[in-house]
């Protein structure tokens, strides 16, 4: 990425070799981009990314940010290590034949669970076989596994039990508390406690997830918070003084899955109460749920586009908005995810120099964090009238949010700067791998961030 300093953490003087295992990895749009922001600070020869090529969609593969280090794809014949663009089709040599899978899925009661078991087993086997080869050839001495629906963590655990290579678990989202199928929940319930018993560190994106895991699994683990991180140079040149003028623009960009859908619908309906003031709600959603597509019809102050916005344009759009919307829904099938989630948008909004409007449950980490730090407006009731009232008050006196913006920028620098958090992550992995921190030409990296 342009603007990054030449100096990186790790290198010839530092023998730490990391094997990062994740079903979704950069350049996939979404959470993996925050993995990119951290690992892009590491030297390319200090890590290997083991992931799935078939889960990298075409847009991500062609427009997203690839890490400069080595990639190995478990679902490609021979561990194919070229760049994946999402155009190659299912993985060769390891996939269940499409016709057999279609037949099995139609078998009453047992068909779908059997298909899930086969799919999970295939993915775990692919991770295990590939990880063995990487450890043998690259001499990796620490494994970092990222939470998903199970295969990356299971594969990491099996490899550790056989090889003894220490590992750390990185929870971008919950594992056992996620929205999983019955088969996946059963596996997680049995496996997650064993996974945490042997881990050298549990790395989390926020303190809410830490409290959740301590309640479930106790205090006998090493918990480390490394918040979702943004490269400051992505936003710094775009920052301007906060001085919005009507018509005010409320902006939401990103996906609209089950965690966001209900809260987004609330905001769309709230705009009906605001037609007498100069404010518009802009949604940029690449895959639009039918409920949202129907809701925006006939609402002149709500604008929806499903055009794909280049990732490089996101910071500019956010920095030009009047108010940034961060939704989390009520009454979902996975309330633990809502309570502990730290969406990547939180980090981006803090860096944007624009205020945020958080609309989510009172017990969610995002609502508590924003309220406690005074970095945005919080509407923690599932109430369209209350939400509309908060927007109206903002439009009447937007300058009142300047102090919130200043606090947000300070919090970003303290918690979400990728340079600082990459140094912290490197230090954790160095300790786990039993290696001493290597000298660095960057004083911040040499000393490491405050703990």
C-alpha positions in Angstrom: 0.0 0.0 0.0 1.4 3.4 -0.9 2.8 5.4 2.0 3.9 2.5 4.1 7.4 3.0 5.6 10.1 0.7 4.2 11.0 -0.7 7.6 9.1 -3.8 8.7 9.0 -5.9 11.8 11.0 -9.1 11.7 13.6 -10.2 9.2 16.9 -12.0 8.8 18.0 -11.2 12.4 14.7 -12.5 13.8 14.0 -16.3 13.5 10.3 -16.0 14.3 8.3 -17.7 11.6 4.5 -17.5 11.8 2.0 -19.8 10.2 -1.4 -17.9 10.0 -4.4 -20.2 9.4 -7.7 -18.7 8.4 -10.6 -19.7 6.1 -10.9 -16.0 5.0 -7.7 -14.0 4.5 -6.7 -10.9 2.6 -7.6 -9.7 0.1 -11.1 -10.8 1.0 -13.3 -7.8 1.7 -14.4 -7.4 5.3 -12.6 -8.5 8.5 -9.6 -10.0 6.6 -8.6 -6.5 5.7 -7.8 -5.8 9.3 -5.5 -8.9 9.2 -3.8 -7.2 6.2 -3.3 -4.0 8.2 -1.4 -5.9 10.8 0.6 -8.3 8.7 1.5 -5.7 6.2 3.8 -4.3 8.9 5.7 -7.7 9.1 8.5 -8.6 6.8 7.3 -10.9 4.0 9.6 -13.7 4.9 8.4 -13.9 8.6 5.0 -15.5 7.9 3.0 -17.8 5.6 -0.8 -17.5 5.1 -2.7 -20.8 4.8 -6.2 -20.2 3.6 -8.8 -21.1 1.0 -8.6 -19.9 -2.6 -12.2 -20.8 -3.4 -13.4 -18.3 -0.7 -11.7 -15.4 -2.3 -14.3 -13.8 -4.6 -13.4 -12.2 -7.9 -13.8 -8.7 -6.7 -11.5 -9.2 -3.7 -9.0 -11.1 -5.7 -8.6 -8.4 -8.3 -9.2 -5.2 -6.2 -8.2 -6.2 -2.7 -4.9 -5.9 -0.9 -2.7 -9.0 -1.1 -0.1 -9.4 1.6 3.5 -9.6 0.2 4.2 -12.8 2.1 3.7 -16.4 0.9 0.2 -17.8 0.4 -0.7 -21.5 0.5 -4.2 -22.6 -0.5 -5.3 -25.9 1.0 -8.0 -26.3 -1.6 -5.8 -26.2 -4.6 -4.0 -29.2 -6.0 -0.4 -29.2 -4.9 -0.9 -26.3 -2.5 -1.1 -23.8 -5.4 0.5 -20.6 -4.3 -0.4 -18.2 -7.1 -2.8 -15.3 -6.6 -6.5 -16.4 -6.5 -9.1 -14.3 -8.2 -12.2 -16.3 -7.5 -12.4 -17.4 -11.1 -10.8 -20.8 -10.8 -13.9 -22.6 -9.5 -13.9 -25.2 -6.7 -10.7 -26.6 -5.5 -9.2 -29.5 -7.4 -8.5 -32.8 -5.8 -10.3 -32.2 -2.5 -13.9 -31.1 -3.3 -16.9 -33.4 -2.9 -18.3 -34.1 -6.4 -21.2 -31.7 -7.1 -23.6 -34.4 -8.2 -23.1 -36.5 -5.1 -23.4 -33.5 -2.8 -26.7 -32.5 -4.5 -28.1 -36.0 -4.0 -27.0 -36.2 -0.4 -28.4 -32.8 0.5 -31.9 -34.0 -0.5 -31.9 -37.0 1.9 -34.5 -36.2 4.6 -33.2 -35.5 8.2 -29.6 -36.7 7.7 -28.7 -35.3 4.3 -27.8 -31.8 5.2 -26.0 -32.7 8.5 -24.0 -35.4 6.7 -23.0 -32.9 4.0 -21.8 -30.4 6.6 -19.8 -33.1 8.4 -18.1 -34.1 5.1 -17.4 -30.4 4.2 -16.0 -29.7 7.7 -13.8 -32.9 7.6 -12.5 -32.0 4.1 -11.6 -28.5 5.1 -9.9 -29.7 8.3 -7.9 -32.3 6.5 -6.8 -29.8 3.9 -5.6 -27.4 6.6 -3.8 -30.2 8.5 -2.0 -31.7 5.5 -0.9 -28.2 4.2 0.2 -27.0 7.6 2.5 -30.0 8.1 4.2 -29.3 4.8 4.6 -25.6 5.6 6.0 -26.3 9.1 8.5 -28.8 7.6 9.6 -26.6 4.8 9.5 -23.1 6.4 10.4 -24.1 10.0 7.4 -22.2 11.4 7.7 -22.0 15.2 4.3 -20.4 16.1 0.8 -20.9 14.7 -1.9 -18.2 14.7 -5.4 -19.5 14.0 -8.3 -17.2 13.3 -11.9 -17.9 14.4 -14.3 -19.1 11.7 -16.9 -21.8 11.5 -14.4 -24.4 12.8 -12.0 -25.8 10.2 -9.1 -23.4 10.7 -9.1 -23.8 14.5 -9.6 -27.5 14.3 -6.8 -27.9 11.8 -4.5 -25.8 14.0 -5.3 -27.8 17.1 -4.6 -31.1 15.4 -1.3 -29.9 14.0 -0.3 -28.6 17.4 -1.1 -31.9 19.2 1.1 -33.8 16.7 4.0 -31.3 16.2 4.0 -29.5 19.5 4.3 -26.1 17.8 2.7 -23.5 20.1 -0.3 -21.6 18.9 -2.5 -18.5 19.7 -6.1 -18.1 18.9 -7.3 -14.8 17.3 -11.0 -14.1 17.8 -12.2 -11.7 15.1 -15.6 -12.9 16.0 -16.8 -15.5 18.5 -16.5 -19.2 17.6 -19.0 -21.1 19.8 -21.3 -18.1 20.2 -21.6 -17.5 16.5 -24.6 -18.2 14.2 -23.7 -21.8 13.5 -25.6 -24.8 12.2 -26.6 -27.5 14.7 -23.7 -29.7 13.5 -21.2 -26.8 13.8 -22.6 -25.8 17.3 -22.1 -29.4 18.5 -18.5 -29.5 17.3 -17.8 -26.1 18.8 -19.3 -27.0 22.2 -17.0 -30.1 22.4 -13.9 -28.5 20.9 -13.6 -24.9 22.0 -12.8 -25.7 25.7 -10.0 -28.1 24.6 -8.7 -25.5 22.1 -8.4 -22.9 24.8 -6.9 -25.3 27.3 -3.8 -25.6 25.2 -3.5 -22.2 23.6 -0.6 -19.9 24.6 -2.7 -16.7 24.1 -6.3 -15.7 23.3 -6.1 -12.6 21.2 -9.3 -10.5 21.0 -10.5 -7.3 19.3 -12.2 -5.8 22.4 -12.7 -6.1 26.1 -16.3 -7.2 25.7 -15.2 -10.4 24.1 -12.7 -10.9 26.8 -15.4 -10.6 29.5 -17.6 -13.0 27.6 -14.8 -15.7 27.3 -13.8 -15.2 31.0 -17.4 -15.9 32.0 -17.5 -19.0 29.9 -14.0 -20.5 30.2 -12.5 -18.8 33.3 -9.5 -16.7 34.0 -6.8 -19.4 33.5 -5.9 -18.2 30.0 -3.7 -15.4 28.7 -6.1 -12.8 27.2 -4.6 -10.1 25.0 -6.7 -7.3 23.3 -5.5 -6.2 19.9 -8.3 -4.0 18.5 -9.2 -3.9 14.8 -6.6 -1.7 13.3 -6.4 0.9 10.5 -3.3 2.3 8.7 -3.3 6.0 9.6 -2.1 7.0 6.2 -5.4 5.7 4.7 -7.3 8.5 6.5 -4.8 11.2 7.5 -4.5 13.0 4.2 -8.3 13.1 3.9 -9.1 14.6 7.2 -10.7 18.1 7.2 -12.3 20.1 10.0 -15.7 18.9 10.9 -18.1 21.7 9.7 -21.1 20.0 7.9 -23.5 22.0 5.8 -27.1 21.1 4.8 -28.2 18.9 3.2 -26.7 16.6 5.8 -25.6 13.1 4.7 -25.9 10.1 6.9 -23.8 7.3 5.3 -23.7 3.5 5.6 -21.3 1.5 3.5 -20.8 -2.3 3.7 -22.8 -5.5 3.9 -26.3 -5.8 5.3 -26.4 -9.3 6.9 -28.4 -10.4 9.8 -26.4 -8.4 12.4 -27.2 -5.1 10.6 -30.5 -5.7 8.8 -33.0 -4.9 11.5 -31.1 -1.7 12.6 -30.8 -0.5 9.0 -34.6 -1.0 8.5 -35.1 1.2 11.6 -33.0 4.0 10.1 -34.9 3.8 6.8 -38.2 4.1 8.6 -36.9 6.9 10.8 -36.3 8.9 7.7 -40.1 9.2 7.3 -40.1 11.4 10.4 -37.4 13.6 9.0 -38.7 14.7 5.6 -39.1 18.3 6.9 -35.4 18.8 7.4 -32.4 18.7 5.0 -31.0 15.3 5.7 -30.5 12.2 3.5 -29.6 8.6 4.3 -27.2 7.0 1.8 -26.7 3.2 1.7 -23.9 1.6 -0.3 -24.6 -2.1 -0.1 -23.1 -4.5 -2.6 -25.6 -7.4 -1.9 -29.0 -5.9 -1.0 -31.5 -8.0 1.1 -35.0 -7.9 -0.3 -36.3 -6.4 2.9 -34.1 -3.3 2.5 -34.7 -3.1 -1.3 -38.5 -2.9 -0.6 -38.1 -0.5 2.3 -36.3 2.2 0.4 -38.9 2.4 -2.3 -41.0 5.6 -2.1 -38.7 7.3 0.3 -37.1 10.3 -1.4 -34.6 11.0 1.4 -33.2 7.5 1.3 -30.8 6.6 -1.5 -29.6 3.0 -2.1 -26.9 1.9 -4.4 -25.6 -1.6 -5.0 -22.7 -0.6 -7.2 -19.4 -2.0 -5.9 -17.4 0.8 -4.4 -13.6 0.3 -4.7 -12.0 -0.3 -1.2 -9.7 2.6 -1.8 -12.7 4.9 -2.0 -14.2 4.0 1.4 -12.0 6.4 3.4 -12.9 9.3 1.1 -16.6 8.6 1.3 -16.5 8.3 5.1 -14.5 11.5 5.5 -17.0 13.4 3.3 -20.1 12.4 5.2 -21.9 14.4 7.9 -22.7 11.4 10.1 -21.6 7.8 9.9 -24.2 5.1 10.8 -23.1 1.9 12.7 -26.0 -0.6 13.1 -26.4 -3.7 15.2 -29.8 -5.4 15.4 -32.0 -6.7 18.2 -33.7 -10.1 18.6 -31.2 -12.0 16.4 -30.4 -15.7 16.5 -26.9 -15.0 17.8 -27.2 -12.4 20.5 -23.7 -13.2 21.9 -22.2 -12.0 18.6 -24.2 -8.7 18.8 -23.1 -8.2 22.4 -19.4 -8.8 21.7 -18.9 -7.6 18.2 -16.3 -4.9 17.4 -17.2 -4.2 13.7 -14.3 -3.0 11.6 -16.4 0.1 10.8 -15.8 1.2 14.4 -12.1 1.6 13.8 -12.7 3.3 10.4 -15.2 5.7 11.8 -12.9 6.7 14.7 -10.2 7.6 12.1 -12.5 9.5 9.7 -12.8 12.8 11.5 -16.6 12.4 11.4 -19.1 11.6 14.2 -20.8 8.2 14.3 -24.4 7.3 15.2 -24.4 3.9 16.9 -27.8 2.2 16.8 -27.6 -1.1 18.7 -28.5 -2.9 22.0 -27.6 -1.3 25.3 -25.4 -4.3 26.3 -23.4 -4.4 23.0 -19.7 -3.6 23.3 -20.1 -1.0 20.5 -22.8 1.0 22.4 -21.0 0.8 25.7 -17.6 1.8 24.2 -19.1 4.7 22.3 -21.0 6.0 25.3 -18.1 5.6 27.8 -15.6 7.3 25.5 -18.0 9.9 24.2 -17.0 9.3 20.6 -20.4 9.4 19.0 -24.2 9.4 19.4 -25.8 6.3 20.9 -29.4 5.2 20.4 -29.6 1.9 22.3 -33.4 1.4 22.1 -35.1 -0.5 19.3 -37.3 2.5 18.7 -37.7 4.3 15.4 -39.1 7.5 17.0 -36.1 7.8 19.4 -33.7 7.2 16.5 -35.4 9.9 14.4 -35.2 12.3 17.4 -31.5 11.7 17.7 -31.0 12.5 14.0 -33.1 15.6 14.3 -31.1 16.9 17.2 -27.9 16.3 15.3 -29.2 18.3 12.3 -30.2 21.2 14.6 -26.8 21.5 16.1 -24.1 19.4 14.2 -21.3 21.5 15.7 -22.0 19.9 19.1 -20.3 16.8 17.7 -16.9 18.4 17.2 -15.8 17.4 20.7 -16.9 13.8 19.9 -14.8 13.8 16.8 -11.7 15.1 18.6 -12.1 12.3 21.2 -12.6 9.7 18.5 -9.4 10.7 16.8 -7.5 10.5 20.1 -9.0 7.0 20.8 -8.1 5.9 17.4 -4.4 6.9 17.9 -4.3 5.2 21.3 -6.1 1.9 20.3 -6.6 1.4 16.6 -3.3 2.5 14.9 -2.1 -0.5 12.9 1.5 0.4 13.4 1.2 0.2 17.2 -1.0 -2.9 17.2 1.2 -4.8 14.8 4.1 -4.2 17.1 2.1 -5.5 20.0 1.0 -8.6 18.1 4.6 -9.3 17.0 5.7 -9.1 20.6 3.0 -11.6 21.7 3.9 -14.1 19.0 7.6 -13.6 19.7 7.1 -14.6 23.4 5.0 -17.6 22.4 7.6 -18.7 19.8 10.3 -18.4 22.4 12.3 -15.9 20.4 13.8 -12.6 21.4 12.6 -9.5 19.7 14.9 -8.5 16.8 16.4 -5.0 16.6 14.5 -2.6 14.3 15.3 0.6 12.7 11.9 2.0 13.8 12.0 3.2 17.5 8.3 2.5 18.0 8.7 -1.1 16.8 12.0 -1.5 18.8 10.4 -0.5 22.0 6.9 -1.9 21.3 3.6 -0.3 22.3 2.6 0.2 25.9 0.9 -2.8 27.4 
